[in-house]
Amino acid sequence: MNKYSITHSLFLLVSLFWLANSCAYAIDWQRLPGQKITLFYPGQSSWEWLLTEHEGASEIKSGKFCRECHADIQQEMGQKLISGAFLEPKPIAGKASSVEIEIKSTYDAENLYLHLAWTATPQAGANEYPDYEAMASLMLDDGRVPEIARGGCWGACHADVNGMPNADRASNISKYLVKSRSKMTRYGGGNHIKSSADLQNLLDSGFFAEIWQARLNRGQDANVSQGYILARRHDHTKSQVRASARYDSGRWFVELSRPLIINEPGYKDIMPGKTYTVGFAVHDGHVKGRRHYVSLAYTLRLDEGPADFIARKQ
């Protein structure tokens, strides 16, 4: 074998090795079925509003899930809320009331993968958040937080959170869970935060919700923010969630993934046989905070079982 043949053979071997390993981790999303759900504009509807002024407050208090009454009327709810008729003191003129996203999921021996795709809504109103054109977010729980199971993202959205009707700018309160407060009123739990020891016990017992977020600009790598919600939103300094995104012909395509098991505080173990609550949010058109579209609570399982989304193993 001459020098050229040896070099050529080595090149082929390296190429085959690279291809084999690349294919082992690549997800061919085109081959996987997707499910479409509708996210709608929520205005200033909070967990406290759901429990008091909402016409279904008694049902929520009794343990009923939001989807039991609202599964097929998300567009209608979004239209009412975006109009400024109620629960929205500062409507954005021309902003779409809802957005439909397609969800795909799968997993392998190490990671869970989710794929989100939606048609970008037209830019409306002022550019409120110049840093990012869009954001895709996921809230995940393993059934330990009852208000997340019933209300999805509303379980962490309170009347005194930034941007909500009873927010106090000086307090700068982000999303939190009811159990992190020693006292709750119809205006939220404010700064009635339990002791550090109590919060640590809750965290150690798995009582928190994960939050993943991919921040997007066309032609740029996705910027990932990830953490958990308990007494506030806690962002991990080094995210274990990865994200990639592209914008093509008016649509965003976002892949989110993370290892199934992460032996660090603030992460849920993801494994077959368990049901997870997931809620999705999309910020579209240079907005942030509550000016987003949000889903009701859905469920996710690996391989099989009663859930809205089944991630099958690759």
C-alpha positions in Angstrom: 0.0 0.0 0.0 1.5 3.3 -1.0 1.5 6.6 1.1 -1.6 7.9 -0.7 -3.6 4.8 -0.1 -2.7 4.8 3.6 -3.7 8.4 4.0 -6.9 7.9 2.0 -7.8 4.8 4.2 -7.2 6.7 7.4 -9.3 9.6 6.1 -12.2 7.1 5.4 -11.9 5.5 8.8 -11.9 8.8 10.6 -14.9 9.9 8.5 -16.8 6.7 9.2 -16.1 7.0 12.9 -17.3 10.6 12.9 -20.4 9.7 11.0 -21.2 6.8 13.2 -21.0 8.9 16.3 -22.8 11.8 14.8 -25.7 9.7 13.7 -25.8 8.1 17.2 -26.7 11.5 18.7 -28.5 13.3 15.8 -32.3 13.5 16.0 -34.1 13.1 12.7 -37.1 15.2 13.7 -38.7 14.8 10.3 -39.4 11.2 11.1 -41.1 11.8 14.4 -44.8 12.7 14.7 -45.7 16.1 16.2 -48.6 17.3 18.2 -50.0 20.8 17.9 -51.2 22.8 20.9 -52.4 26.4 21.2 -50.7 28.9 23.4 -52.6 32.1 24.2 -52.0 35.5 25.6 -52.7 35.4 29.4 -52.8 39.1 30.3 -52.6 39.6 34.1 -54.4 36.4 35.0 -52.6 35.1 38.2 -53.0 32.1 40.4 -54.8 34.3 43.0 -57.2 35.5 40.3 -58.0 31.9 39.4 -58.8 31.2 43.0 -61.0 34.3 43.6 -62.5 36.3 40.7 -62.4 33.6 38.1 -65.8 32.1 37.4 -64.4 28.7 38.0 -62.6 29.5 41.2 -64.5 27.0 43.3 -63.6 24.2 40.8 -59.9 25.2 41.0 -60.0 25.2 44.8 -61.6 21.8 44.8 -58.7 20.4 42.7 -60.0 20.7 39.2 -57.5 21.1 36.4 -57.7 24.1 34.1 -57.8 21.9 31.0 -60.9 20.2 32.1 -62.8 23.4 31.2 -60.5 25.2 28.8 -59.0 22.5 26.6 -60.6 23.7 23.3 -61.1 27.5 23.9 -57.5 28.8 24.1 -58.0 31.0 21.0 -61.2 32.5 22.4 -59.5 33.2 25.8 -56.5 34.8 24.1 -58.8 37.1 22.0 -60.6 38.3 25.1 -57.4 39.0 27.0 -55.4 40.6 24.2 -58.2 43.1 23.6 -57.8 44.8 26.9 -61.4 44.1 27.9 -60.2 42.7 31.2 -57.0 41.6 32.9 -54.8 43.7 30.5 -54.4 47.4 31.2 -51.8 47.9 28.5 -52.8 45.9 25.4 -50.4 45.8 22.5 -52.2 47.0 19.4 -52.1 44.4 16.6 -50.6 41.6 18.6 -51.8 38.1 17.8 -53.9 36.6 20.5 -52.5 33.1 20.3 -49.9 30.9 18.6 -49.9 27.3 17.6 -46.8 25.3 18.3 -45.9 21.8 17.3 -44.2 19.6 19.9 -42.0 16.6 19.3 -40.2 14.5 21.8 -37.8 11.6 22.1 -35.0 10.3 24.3 -31.9 8.1 24.2 -29.8 6.4 26.9 -28.6 9.8 28.2 -30.8 12.7 27.2 -34.4 13.9 26.8 -35.0 15.9 23.6 -37.9 18.3 22.8 -38.5 20.0 19.5 -40.7 23.1 19.3 -41.8 24.8 16.0 -44.1 27.7 15.4 -44.8 30.4 12.9 -43.5 33.8 14.1 -46.3 36.3 14.7 -46.1 39.7 13.1 -44.2 42.3 15.1 -46.7 44.5 17.0 -46.4 47.6 19.1 -43.1 48.9 20.4 -39.9 46.8 20.6 -40.2 46.2 24.4 -37.2 43.8 24.6 -34.4 44.6 22.0 -32.1 41.9 23.2 -34.1 39.0 21.8 -36.6 38.6 19.0 -38.2 35.5 20.5 -37.9 33.1 23.5 -39.1 29.5 23.9 -39.6 28.3 27.5 -40.6 25.0 29.2 -41.7 24.5 32.9 -41.3 20.9 34.1 -42.4 19.2 37.3 -42.7 15.5 38.3 -46.1 15.8 40.0 -44.8 17.1 43.4 -46.3 20.6 43.0 -50.1 20.3 42.9 -50.7 23.8 41.5 -48.4 23.2 38.6 -50.3 20.0 37.8 -53.6 21.8 37.9 -52.6 25.1 36.3 -49.3 24.7 34.6 -47.3 27.9 34.5 -50.1 29.7 36.4 -49.1 27.7 39.5 -46.0 30.0 39.7 -47.5 33.2 38.4 -48.8 35.3 41.2 -50.5 38.7 41.6 -47.4 40.4 43.0 -44.9 39.1 40.5 -43.2 41.6 38.3 -45.6 43.0 35.7 -48.7 41.8 37.5 -51.4 44.0 39.1 -50.0 44.0 42.7 -46.3 44.0 41.8 -44.1 46.3 43.9 -41.1 47.4 41.9 -39.0 47.7 45.0 -39.6 44.0 45.9 -38.7 42.7 42.4 -40.6 39.4 42.8 -40.2 36.7 40.2 -42.2 33.5 39.8 -42.5 31.4 43.0 -44.4 28.5 44.5 -47.1 28.9 47.2 -45.3 26.6 49.6 -42.3 28.9 49.7 -44.4 31.5 51.6 -45.4 31.5 55.2 -48.5 33.6 54.3 -50.6 34.0 51.2 -53.4 36.5 50.4 -55.4 37.2 47.3 -52.6 39.6 46.4 -49.9 37.0 46.6 -47.3 36.0 49.2 -45.0 39.0 48.9 -41.9 38.8 51.0 -43.4 36.3 53.5 -40.7 33.9 52.5 -40.1 30.9 54.7 -36.7 30.4 56.4 -33.7 29.2 54.4 -33.8 25.9 56.3 -37.4 25.4 55.3 -36.7 26.2 51.6 -33.7 23.9 51.6 -35.9 21.1 52.9 -38.4 21.7 50.1 -35.6 21.8 47.5 -34.1 18.6 48.9 -37.5 16.9 48.8 -37.9 17.8 45.1 -40.5 20.4 45.7 -39.7 22.8 42.8 -40.3 23.3 39.1 -37.6 23.4 36.5 -37.6 26.1 33.9 -35.8 26.0 30.6 -35.5 29.0 28.2 -33.9 29.4 24.8 -33.4 33.1 23.8 -33.5 33.6 20.1 -32.3 35.9 17.4 -32.2 35.0 13.7 -28.8 33.8 12.5 -27.4 33.5 16.0 -26.9 30.6 18.4 -29.6 30.2 21.0 -28.8 31.6 24.4 -29.9 29.2 27.1 -31.1 30.2 30.6 -32.1 27.4 32.9 -32.9 27.0 36.6 -35.7 26.2 39.0 -38.6 27.9 40.7 -39.2 27.8 44.4 -39.0 31.0 46.5 -38.1 32.8 43.2 -36.6 32.0 39.9 -33.1 30.6 40.6 -30.9 30.4 37.5 -28.1 27.8 37.4 -24.7 29.4 36.7 -23.9 26.5 34.4 -27.0 25.2 32.5 -27.3 21.5 31.8 -29.9 22.3 29.2 -28.7 22.7 25.6 -30.6 24.5 22.8 -30.2 25.0 19.1 -32.5 27.0 16.9 -33.0 28.1 13.3 -35.4 30.5 11.6 -36.7 29.4 8.2 -39.4 30.8 6.0 -41.1 32.6 8.9 -40.9 29.7 11.3 -38.8 29.0 14.4 -37.5 25.5 15.0 -36.0 25.0 18.5 -34.4 21.9 20.0 -34.1 21.6 23.7 -32.3 18.8 25.5 -30.9 17.8 28.9 -29.4 14.7 30.5 -32.0 12.4 32.0 -30.2 12.2 35.4 -28.3 15.2 36.8 -27.1 14.7 40.3 -27.2 18.3 41.3 -29.8 20.4 43.3 -32.6 21.9 41.2 -32.9 19.1 38.7 -35.6 16.4 38.4 -34.7 12.8 37.5 -36.3 12.0 34.2 -37.1 8.3 33.8 -39.6 5.8 32.3 -42.7 5.1 34.4 -43.2 8.6 35.7 -45.5 11.3 34.6 -44.2 14.8 34.2 -46.2 18.1 34.0 -45.0 20.4 31.2 -46.0 23.9 30.4 -44.8 25.8 27.3 -44.4 29.6 26.7 -43.3 31.6 23.7 -42.3 35.2 23.7 -42.7 36.4 20.2 -41.9 39.9 18.8 -39.4 41.4 21.1 -41.3 41.1 24.4 -40.5 39.7 27.8 -42.2 38.9 31.2 -45.9 38.4 31.1 -46.3 39.6 27.5 -46.0 36.1 26.2 -48.1 33.2 25.0 -48.6 30.3 27.4 -50.0 26.8 27.4 -52.3 25.0 29.8 -50.7 22.1 31.7 -49.8 19.0 29.7 -48.2 15.7 30.6 -45.2 13.9 29.3 -44.0 10.3 29.8 -41.1 8.2 28.4 -42.1 5.2 26.2 -45.7 4.6 27.1 -48.6 5.4 29.5 -51.4 7.9 29.9 -49.9 11.3 28.8 -50.3 14.0 26.2 -46.8 13.6 24.9 -44.9 10.2 24.7 -41.2 10.5 24.2 -40.1 7.2 22.6 -36.6 5.9 22.8 -34.2 6.3 19.8 
